[in-house]
Amino acid sequence: MSKLTAVRRALPLALLLLVWPSSAGAARPALTLKAPGATTYLHQIDFAGRMSPAAKGARVRLVRGATTVTTARVRGDGSFLFKVKLANPGPFHVTWLSARSNDVTIRIKPRLRASLVGTPVVGASLKLAATLDPSAAGRVRVQVIRGGEVGFDRSFPGGARVALGTRETGTLRVRLTTLPRPGFDPVSRELTTTLRPPYLSLGTTSPTVAELAHRLAALHYVVPSFSSTFSYDLIESVYAFQKVQGLERTGSVDAAFWSKLESPRVPAARYTSPADHIEVDKTHQVLYLVRDGQITMISPVATAGIAGYYTPEGRFAIYDKRAGWDTSPLGVLWNPMYFVGGYAIHGGDPVPPYPASHGCVRVPDFVISRLFTSEPYGEVVYVYS
């Protein structure tokens, strides 16, 4: 940079210093500052101000405490504007040379994030995870409520991680409120969950049994009529879920089952043509009913598991249906739907959780009752490993 250029750039500032000298008796401009009274954390707001008399082009500073937040140029009419994403309430002021504006404080509503981590089952791990943004906004008060009574009541700075007791079934509520520092608004959250029994098996009678059936049905697993009693048919539904999820095939529901139910593997149809068809997955020992390319029903099956017998693989089609009992080369079958030779999809209780047929695809009786009615002649059947 030449000396002449440096001199030219310094002239505006030198002229301003001549107009507003720093001597004690000299006049100086008045600065004013305005902003919204409240906002949310990290929301952008406008700080608007004015210099009078105006010094067009002068750069004013927005300051919090002793820290410069940002700067702006003064317009010809003396106004200036700062756009700031606000994380602190202030106070803020504007300075230029020796001039200083009024203080402005903005109330900030912080973010309170909270979730329950774990499985809401008796005996399982369940924790509260809460975060306050910014953490300087205050303390978080945590109250754990069971049966209408507060059993835990503590506050934590900036957030909380609390292990929640899971010894008894029932509704569990977690109430969170903030104890705000000056300049921050209070916020609150409430989380509710129901602790379920950890173990369900044949013969168990509980409202949780019906909840289990509803949740399996929502994932397209075939279930019998909804009931509060754990039936033999519901065991078959549980088997199907355990097969697809890679769980031990026990036919009972424990903490591991509930945990998997919270974040299950969702199977997809292997074939897309035709849009409506049946798939038999021998590896997982399940049948998928596919409609419009999507799995709409998942049933357990038992394919060939007896020495010397096999279940053929490939693309087939239902060519014959026999209502009631029918004798085939592979045995006496209930409501068989033949798809190749003497091989059929047919009923036969119980259906074990492992390959056990002479080669047919055996499904529970309550399942074949539905399929026999809904599946037409010519329906494509894929069988694969």
C-alpha positions as CSV (number, residue, x, y, z in Angstrom):
1,M,0.0,0.0,0.0
2,S,1.4,3.5,-1.0
3,K,1.7,6.2,1.6
4,L,-0.8,8.3,-0.4
5,T,-3.4,5.5,-0.2
6,A,-2.9,5.1,3.5
7,V,-3.4,8.8,4.0
8,R,-6.6,8.8,2.0
9,R,-8.1,5.8,4.0
10,A,-7.3,7.5,7.3
11,L,-9.0,10.8,6.3
12,P,-12.6,9.9,7.2
13,L,-11.6,8.7,10.7
14,A,-9.4,11.8,11.2
15,L,-12.3,14.0,10.2
16,L,-14.6,12.3,12.7
17,L,-12.1,12.7,15.4
18,L,-12.0,16.4,14.6
19,V,-15.8,16.6,14.9
20,W,-15.9,14.6,18.1
21,P,-12.6,15.1,19.9
22,S,-12.0,13.1,23.0
23,S,-11.5,16.1,25.2
24,A,-13.7,16.2,28.3
25,G,-15.8,19.2,27.2
26,A,-16.5,18.1,23.6
27,A,-19.9,17.1,22.4
28,R,-20.4,13.5,21.5
29,P,-23.3,11.7,19.7
30,A,-26.2,10.0,21.6
31,L,-26.7,6.3,21.0
32,T,-29.9,4.4,21.6
33,L,-30.6,0.7,21.4
34,K,-33.8,-1.3,21.1
35,A,-34.6,-5.1,20.9
36,P,-37.5,-7.5,21.5
37,G,-38.2,-8.2,25.1
38,A,-38.1,-12.0,24.7
39,T,-37.0,-14.7,22.3
40,T,-36.0,-18.4,22.2
41,Y,-32.5,-19.8,22.5
42,L,-30.5,-19.3,19.3
43,H,-33.3,-17.5,17.6
44,Q,-32.2,-14.5,15.4
45,I,-33.4,-11.1,16.5
46,D,-32.8,-7.5,15.4
47,F,-31.0,-5.0,17.6
48,A,-32.0,-1.6,16.2
49,G,-30.4,1.6,17.2
50,R,-29.7,5.2,16.3
51,M,-26.9,7.7,16.5
52,S,-27.7,11.4,16.8
53,P,-26.3,13.4,15.3
54,A,-25.4,10.8,12.6
55,A,-21.9,9.9,11.6
56,K,-22.6,8.1,8.3
57,G,-20.3,5.1,7.8
58,A,-19.1,5.0,11.4
59,R,-18.8,1.4,12.7
60,V,-20.6,0.8,16.0
61,R,-20.1,-2.2,18.3
62,L,-22.7,-4.3,20.0
63,V,-21.2,-5.3,23.3
64,R,-22.2,-7.8,26.1
65,G,-20.2,-7.2,29.2
66,A,-16.7,-6.5,27.9
67,T,-17.1,-8.7,24.8
68,T,-17.9,-7.4,21.3
69,V,-20.7,-9.4,19.8
70,T,-20.7,-7.9,16.3
71,T,-20.4,-4.5,14.5
72,A,-22.5,-2.5,12.1
73,R,-22.3,0.6,9.9
74,V,-24.3,3.7,10.7
75,R,-26.6,4.7,7.9
76,G,-27.1,8.3,6.6
77,D,-30.1,8.8,8.9
78,G,-28.2,7.6,11.9
79,S,-29.8,4.2,12.2
80,F,-28.0,0.9,12.5
81,L,-29.0,-2.7,12.8
82,F,-27.5,-5.9,14.2
83,K,-28.9,-9.4,13.4
84,V,-27.9,-11.8,16.2
85,K,-28.7,-15.4,17.1
86,L,-29.2,-15.0,20.8
87,A,-27.7,-17.4,23.4
88,N,-27.4,-15.0,26.4
89,P,-29.9,-12.5,27.8
90,G,-27.3,-9.7,28.1
91,P,-27.3,-6.9,29.1
92,F,-26.2,-5.5,25.7
93,H,-25.2,-2.0,24.8
94,V,-23.7,-0.1,21.8
95,T,-20.4,1.9,21.8
96,W,-18.7,4.2,19.4
97,L,-15.6,6.1,20.4
98,S,-16.5,7.3,23.9
99,A,-20.3,7.2,23.3
100,R,-22.3,4.4,25.0
101,S,-26.0,3.5,24.6
102,N,-28.5,2.4,27.1
103,D,-28.5,-1.3,28.3
104,V,-30.9,-3.8,26.8
105,T,-31.7,-7.2,28.3
106,I,-33.7,-9.9,26.5
107,R,-35.4,-12.8,28.2
108,I,-34.5,-16.1,26.6
109,K,-36.6,-19.3,26.6
110,P,-34.1,-22.1,26.8
111,R,-34.5,-25.6,25.2
112,L,-35.3,-28.5,27.5
113,R,-34.9,-31.8,25.8
114,A,-35.8,-35.0,27.7
115,S,-36.3,-38.7,26.9
116,L,-36.6,-42.0,28.6
117,V,-33.7,-44.4,27.5
118,G,-34.2,-48.1,27.9
119,T,-37.1,-50.5,28.0
120,P,-40.2,-49.8,30.2
121,V,-40.3,-53.3,31.6
122,V,-40.1,-54.4,35.2
123,G,-36.5,-55.2,36.0
124,A,-35.0,-53.6,32.8
125,S,-32.8,-50.6,32.7
126,L,-34.6,-47.3,32.3
127,K,-33.1,-43.8,32.6
128,L,-34.0,-40.2,32.2
129,A,-31.8,-38.2,29.9
130,A,-32.4,-34.4,30.0
131,T,-30.4,-31.5,28.5
132,L,-30.9,-27.8,29.0
133,D,-29.6,-25.5,26.3
134,P,-27.9,-23.3,27.2
135,S,-26.7,-25.1,30.3
136,A,-26.2,-21.8,31.9
137,A,-29.9,-21.2,31.9
138,G,-30.3,-22.7,35.3
139,R,-31.0,-26.0,37.1
140,V,-33.4,-28.8,36.1
141,R,-35.7,-30.1,38.7
142,V,-36.7,-33.8,38.3
143,Q,-39.7,-35.3,40.0
144,V,-40.6,-39.0,39.6
145,I,-44.2,-39.7,40.3
146,R,-45.8,-43.2,40.8
147,G,-49.4,-43.7,41.9
148,G,-49.8,-39.9,42.3
149,E,-47.0,-39.6,44.8
150,V,-43.6,-38.0,44.2
151,G,-40.9,-40.4,45.1
152,F,-37.9,-38.6,43.8
153,D,-37.3,-34.8,43.8
154,R,-33.9,-33.3,43.0
155,S,-32.4,-30.5,40.8
156,F,-29.4,-30.7,38.6
157,P,-27.3,-28.0,36.9
158,G,-27.8,-27.8,33.1
159,G,-29.5,-31.2,32.7
160,A,-29.9,-34.6,34.3
161,R,-29.3,-38.3,33.9
162,V,-31.3,-40.3,36.4
163,A,-31.7,-44.0,36.8
164,L,-35.4,-44.8,37.2
165,G,-36.6,-47.7,39.4
166,T,-38.4,-50.4,37.5
167,R,-39.5,-52.7,40.4
168,E,-43.2,-52.5,39.9
169,T,-45.7,-52.4,37.1
170,G,-47.8,-49.3,36.5
171,T,-47.7,-45.7,35.2
172,L,-44.5,-43.8,35.7
173,R,-44.4,-40.0,35.2
174,V,-41.3,-37.8,35.1
175,R,-42.0,-34.1,35.6
176,L,-39.2,-31.7,34.7
177,T,-39.2,-27.9,35.5
178,T,-36.4,-25.4,35.3
179,L,-35.2,-23.2,38.1
180,P,-34.0,-20.3,35.8
181,R,-31.2,-17.9,36.2
182,P,-31.9,-14.2,35.8
183,G,-32.8,-13.4,32.1
184,F,-34.1,-16.9,31.3
185,D,-37.7,-18.0,31.2
186,P,-38.8,-21.2,33.0
187,V,-39.7,-24.2,30.8
188,S,-41.1,-27.6,31.7
189,R,-41.7,-31.1,30.3
190,E,-43.5,-34.2,31.4
191,L,-42.8,-37.8,30.2
192,T,-45.1,-40.7,30.9
193,T,-44.6,-44.5,30.4
194,T,-46.1,-47.7,31.6
195,L,-43.9,-50.4,33.1
196,R,-45.0,-53.7,31.7
197,P,-44.5,-57.2,33.2
198,P,-41.2,-58.6,32.1
199,Y,-42.4,-62.1,31.4
200,L,-45.5,-63.5,29.6
201,S,-46.1,-67.1,28.8
202,L,-48.8,-69.6,28.1
203,G,-51.8,-69.1,30.4
204,T,-50.8,-65.6,31.6
205,T,-53.9,-63.4,32.0
206,S,-53.1,-59.7,32.0
207,P,-54.1,-56.6,30.0
208,T,-50.5,-56.6,28.8
209,V,-51.2,-59.8,26.8
210,A,-53.7,-57.8,24.7
211,E,-51.2,-55.0,24.4
212,L,-48.6,-57.5,23.1
213,A,-51.0,-58.8,20.5
214,H,-51.9,-55.2,19.3
215,R,-48.2,-54.3,19.0
216,L,-47.4,-57.5,17.0
217,A,-50.4,-56.9,14.8
218,A,-49.2,-53.3,14.1
219,L,-46.0,-54.9,12.8
220,H,-48.1,-57.2,10.5
221,Y,-47.5,-60.4,12.6
222,V,-50.6,-62.6,12.4
223,V,-52.4,-62.8,15.8
224,P,-55.5,-64.6,17.0
225,S,-58.5,-62.7,18.3
226,F,-57.4,-60.2,20.9
227,S,-57.6,-61.5,24.4
228,S,-56.0,-60.8,27.8
229,T,-55.0,-64.5,28.1
230,F,-51.9,-65.8,26.5
231,S,-53.2,-68.6,24.3
232,Y,-51.6,-71.4,22.2
233,D,-52.3,-69.4,19.1
234,L,-50.5,-66.4,20.5
235,I,-47.5,-68.6,21.1
236,E,-47.4,-69.0,17.3
237,S,-47.4,-65.2,16.8
238,V,-44.6,-64.9,19.3
239,Y,-42.6,-67.6,17.5
240,A,-43.0,-65.7,14.2
241,F,-41.6,-62.5,15.8
242,Q,-38.7,-64.4,17.4
243,K,-37.8,-66.1,14.1
244,V,-37.7,-62.8,12.2
245,Q,-35.8,-61.0,14.9
246,G,-33.2,-63.7,15.5
247,L,-34.3,-64.3,19.1
248,E,-34.4,-67.6,20.9
249,R,-37.6,-69.4,19.9
250,T,-39.1,-69.8,23.4
251,G,-42.7,-68.9,22.7
252,S,-42.6,-66.6,25.8
253,V,-42.1,-62.9,26.2
254,D,-39.2,-61.6,28.4
255,A,-37.3,-58.3,28.7
256,A,-35.2,-59.1,25.6
257,F,-38.4,-59.6,23.6
258,W,-39.9,-56.3,24.8
259,S,-36.6,-54.5,24.0
260,K,-36.6,-55.9,20.5
261,L,-40.3,-54.9,20.1
262,E,-39.2,-51.3,20.7
263,S,-36.9,-51.3,17.7
264,P,-37.6,-54.3,15.6
265,R,-36.1,-55.5,12.3
266,V,-38.8,-54.8,9.6
267,P,-38.5,-57.4,6.9
268,A,-39.2,-56.6,3.2
269,A,-40.6,-58.7,0.4
270,R,-37.9,-60.3,-1.7
271,Y,-40.0,-60.2,-4.9
272,T,-42.0,-57.3,-6.3
273,S,-43.8,-59.1,-9.2
274,P,-46.6,-59.8,-9.1
275,A,-47.5,-57.1,-6.6
276,D,-49.7,-59.6,-4.7
277,H,-48.1,-63.0,-3.9
278,I,-47.0,-65.3,-1.1
279,E,-43.4,-65.8,0.0
280,V,-42.1,-68.7,2.1
281,D,-38.8,-67.9,3.8
282,K,-37.4,-71.3,4.8
283,T,-34.4,-69.7,6.6
284,H,-36.5,-67.8,9.0
285,Q,-39.4,-70.4,8.9
286,V,-42.1,-67.7,8.2
287,L,-44.6,-67.0,5.5
288,Y,-45.1,-63.4,4.1
289,L,-48.4,-62.4,2.6
290,V,-47.5,-59.6,0.1
291,R,-50.0,-57.0,-1.1
292,D,-49.0,-54.1,-3.5
293,G,-45.3,-55.1,-2.9
294,Q,-45.6,-54.7,0.9
295,I,-45.7,-57.4,3.5
296,T,-49.1,-57.3,5.2
297,M,-49.0,-60.5,7.2
298,I,-46.2,-62.6,8.8
299,S,-47.0,-66.2,9.9
300,P,-44.8,-68.9,11.3
301,V,-44.4,-72.0,9.2
302,A,-42.7,-75.4,9.5
303,T,-41.2,-76.7,6.3
304,A,-39.5,-80.1,5.7
305,G,-37.5,-81.3,8.7
306,I,-37.8,-85.0,8.5
307,A,-34.9,-87.0,7.0
308,G,-35.5,-87.9,3.4
309,Y,-38.0,-85.1,2.8
310,Y,-37.6,-81.6,1.4
311,T,-39.6,-78.5,0.5
312,P,-39.1,-77.5,-3.1
313,E,-37.9,-74.0,-3.9
314,G,-38.9,-71.7,-6.8
315,R,-41.8,-69.9,-8.2
316,F,-45.1,-71.7,-8.1
317,A,-48.9,-71.0,-8.1
318,I,-51.9,-72.3,-6.2
319,Y,-53.5,-74.7,-8.5
320,D,-55.9,-76.5,-6.2
321,K,-57.7,-75.9,-2.8
322,R,-59.4,-78.6,-0.8
323,A,-61.7,-77.6,2.1
324,G,-61.4,-79.6,5.3
325,W,-59.2,-82.7,5.5
326,D,-57.5,-84.0,2.4
327,T,-55.2,-87.0,1.9
328,S,-52.0,-86.4,-0.1
329,P,-48.8,-88.3,-0.7
330,L,-47.3,-86.2,2.2
331,G,-50.1,-87.0,4.7
332,V,-53.5,-85.9,5.7
333,L,-53.7,-82.1,5.4
334,W,-56.2,-79.5,6.7
335,N,-57.5,-77.0,4.2
336,P,-54.6,-77.5,1.8
337,M,-53.7,-75.0,-0.9
338,Y,-51.6,-77.0,-3.4
339,F,-48.9,-75.1,-5.2
340,V,-46.8,-77.9,-6.8
341,G,-47.4,-81.6,-7.0
342,G,-48.5,-82.8,-3.6
343,Y,-47.0,-79.9,-1.8
344,A,-49.4,-77.5,-0.1
345,I,-49.7,-74.6,2.3
346,H,-52.0,-76.2,5.0
347,G,-53.1,-76.0,8.6
348,G,-51.9,-78.2,11.4
349,D,-51.6,-77.4,15.0
350,P,-49.2,-77.1,16.6
351,V,-46.6,-75.6,14.4
352,P,-43.2,-76.1,16.0
353,P,-40.6,-73.3,15.8
354,Y,-38.4,-75.5,13.6
355,P,-38.6,-77.4,10.3
356,A,-40.7,-80.5,11.0
357,S,-43.0,-81.3,8.1
358,H,-42.8,-83.9,5.4
359,G,-42.2,-81.2,2.8
360,C,-45.4,-79.1,2.9
361,V,-45.7,-75.6,4.4
362,R,-47.5,-76.0,7.6
363,V,-49.2,-73.0,9.2
364,P,-51.4,-72.6,12.3
365,D,-55.0,-73.5,11.9
366,F,-56.2,-70.0,12.6
367,V,-53.9,-68.8,9.8
368,I,-55.0,-71.3,7.2
369,S,-58.6,-70.3,7.9
370,R,-57.8,-66.8,6.8
371,L,-55.6,-67.7,3.8
372,F,-57.9,-70.4,2.4
373,T,-60.6,-67.7,2.1
374,S,-58.5,-64.9,0.9
375,E,-56.0,-66.5,-1.6
376,P,-57.3,-67.2,-5.1
377,Y,-56.4,-69.9,-7.6
378,G,-53.3,-68.8,-9.5
379,E,-51.8,-66.9,-6.6
380,V,-48.0,-66.9,-7.0
381,V,-46.0,-68.6,-4.3
382,Y,-42.3,-68.1,-3.9
383,V,-40.3,-70.5,-1.8
384,Y,-36.7,-69.8,-1.0
385,S,-34.0,-70.2,1.6
